Amino acid sequence: MFIKIFLTIIFLAVMVGVGIYSHKQAKSVDGFVLGGRSVGPWLTAFAYGTSYFSAVVFVGYAGQFGWKYGLSSTWIGIGNAVIGSLLAWLLLGRRTKLMTQHIESRTMPDFFGTRYDSQSLRVVASVIAFVFLIPYTAGVYKGISTLFEMGFGIPYEYCVVGMAAFTAIYVIFGGYKATAMNDFIQGIIMLFGIVAIIAAVLAAQGGFFTAVEKLAAMPSDADPAVNGGFASWFGPDPWGLLGVVILTSLGTMGLPQMVGKFYSITDESAIRRGTIISTVFAFIVAGGCYFLGGFGRLYEPVIAENGKIAFDSIIPAMLVTLPDVLIALVVLLVLSASMSTLASLVLTSSSTMTLDLIYRDKKSLPGEVEEGAIDDVVAERVERRKVVVMRVLIVFFIVISLMIALNPPTFIAQLMGISWGALAGAFLAPFMLGLYWRGVTTAGVWASFIWGVGLTVVNMLLGNPINPINCGAIAMLGGFPVVWLVSLVTPKLPKELVDRIFDCYKK
């Protein structure tokens, strides 16, 4: 217990110290939200990866889908690396950086408002982002707190409140730069931690081949007479597995807190290096998490009060049997993953509410005459006021998420499915197509918002007749034909406006 407490205190002290160190760079809006758009490839790549993989993945998804699909759940981690990291950086990295800098966009709702010349889109997008980031944040709280409760014996409620407080401190002090620097430190812990934990768990089971043989001897849930499904290439339910791969991999390209990382990177050469770093990180961390979860059936499951398996307790149950030093490493690993994701979520939410709802500045595109310009002194005062409002909203967002986390409505995986399904279902298609295709119309974007949020909410109100995971995957993929078809039959944006926006790719 001393080792666990000692390492955790050091970890938290470093996080707060980085926040205080970065305070000077977080006095302007660009500094607080984007790190001055000068964050290098290593910090950006690790910020992307650590925001991607949190306790939701390590505790919730790895436990639930490792139990359902066995070793084939490793494909989820591979999909995360290839689609969610490599493809996301290749498709979005350069174009997002250039266009958002060209139109002076700081948030995803801001992008929609300027790219499609609609302040209404900007406002509605910011409301969607704020509302549906909350259940995801609650899921992150629940994941880390479940592990803390089992590893330290600290009541769940205290864990949730403590983690929220420390995350708030370093984000409020240092903004995005502090978050990125802490993400790098946390990412290093995650890389070493997942490798050490996999090695320890396999050793405890007699080695890799012995563990696989034990899995192969387990009967299928659907047909107890059939063995071997949990140790096969594609598992007992390949189609269900595919839905999880799509949701957790493709979804990153439509999430505000993920895409925002491309806004802040320094230049195109940094994007190329960041692509490689981010992909390798995802292969090790995501692949390792799901690979580890695949052996969950070798341990006695925890049964909840309703008589069903408590999926969120599977990974903690695997890990509490490890030596104290490794348990301390596990706690730091999951704490690192979760605090980095929380920091990204609260920063994204507060900046969106501040810049896209409270202060909706009408920007001029390059080539336009700016109207109503104010002097530098007033501008600086307004910038500082915006930063103060963002810091207040960080606290507000954390409090709301805490209220949900203290009484979570469902499993972590379902919380994330609802959040990712609505956000990426609404944002993915119009954001990605807006970077490439001049023909996207304002009506096409509205149609995507209605499709993504509508499908997710209706499915939830009807009692989830479609599994939230599969519903989220359908929402994301379906957004592309919705935007394309509606854009073909609705009025186009003025050619002069679109040409000015796409001029960024000629430079």
Buried (B, 14 or more C-beta within 10 A) or exposed (E): EEEBEEBBEEBBEBBBBBBEBBBEBBEBBBBBBBBBBBBBBBBBBBBBBBBBBBBBBBBBBBBBBBBBBBBBBBBBBBBBBBBBBBBBBEBBBBBBBBBBBBBBBBBBBBBBBBBBBBEEBBBBBBBBBBBBBBBBBBBBBBBBBBBBBBBBEEEBEEBBBBBBEBBBBBBBBBBBBBBBBBBBBBBEBBBBBBEBBBEBBBEBBEEEEEBBEBBBEBEBEEEEEEBBBBBBEBBBBEEBBBBBBBBBBBBBBBBBBBBBBBBBBBEEEBBBBBBBBBBBBBBBBBBBBBBBBBBBBBBEBBEEEEEEBBBBBBBBBBBBEBEEEBBBBBBBBBBBBBBBBBBBBBBBBBBBBBBBBEBBEEBBBEEEEEEEEEEEEEEEEBBBBBBEBBBBBBBEBBEBBBEBBBEBEBBBBBBBBBBBBBBBBBBBBBBBBBBEEEBBBBBBBBBBBBBBBBBBBEBBEEEBEBBBBBBBBBBBBBBBEBBBEBBEEBEEBEEEBBEBBBBBEEE
